[in-house]
Amino acid sequence: MNTIALNCTGVLGLLLFVLGLTITVVRSRVGLLSGYAPEPDRMLTKPVRAHGNTAEYASFFAVLFLYLGSQNPPHWQLALPSGRWA
């Protein structure tokens, strides 16, 4: 398994966790236990939408990263995201 693919998958999981934690903190400040006001200028709307979008797409990207990382990619593909040339 490619370590770059594992690291990218870990970052996606960490991003999802941090966004969920942010929503928990904002909900405790606002005093709202569930739902949110649909107005875009509310403090809770943007983090809820960001968390929802991340939860929707992060699983697809995680599976894609792990699949492509398990295919034993050539060295030039590994060098592209990190800036190193093998």
N, C-alpha and C positions, 0 to 999 in steps of 0.2 A: 504494500500500500504506500502511496506517495504521501510524504509528510506535508507537502504544500496543500494537498486536497484535504487532509485531516485538519490542518490549521484553518483553512478557509471555512470548513464546516463548523469548527469550534467558534470562530468569530461570529458566524451567523447565529449560533445558539446563544452566545453571550449578548449579542445585540438584542435578540428577542427577550432575554431575561432582563436586561437593563431597561428596555422600554416598558416591560410589565411592572418593574419596580418603580419607574417614574410615574406611571399611572396610579399606582398605589399611594405614592407620596402626594400627588396632586389631589387625588380623591380625599385623602385625609385632611388636606388644607381647605378644600372647598366644602367638605362635609356632605358629599354625595356618594352613596354607597353603590348605586347601579345606574346605568344609562348615562347620557350626557346631553347637553343642549346642542341642537344641530347648528346653531349659529357659529360661523367660522371665527368670530372674534373671541369666543370663550376660551378660558385657559385650558380646559380639559379636552376640547375637540381635536386639536392637532396631535397630541400624544396618542389619543385613542385611535385616530385614523392611521398614524404611523405604525402603531403596534398591530393593527388589523392588516395593513398591507404587508408588513414584515411576516406575520404569521401565515399569510396566504402564499407568499412567494418564497420564503426561506426554505421551506421543505423541498420544493422543486429544485432549488439551487443546491441544497445539500446532497440530494440524491444525484444530481448531475455531477457535482464535484467528486463525490465518492466513486461514481461509475467511471468517469474519465480518469481518475487517479488510479483505479485498479487495472487499467488497460496497459500499464507499463509505458508511459509516454516517453518519446525520445528526449534527449538532453536539450535540444533547441526549444522545445515547448516548455520545459521546466525553467529555462532561462528567461523567457519573455516576461512573466509577471514579476519576477524578483529583480530584474535588471542585470543578472549575471549571465555571462556567456561561458558555456562548458568547453 
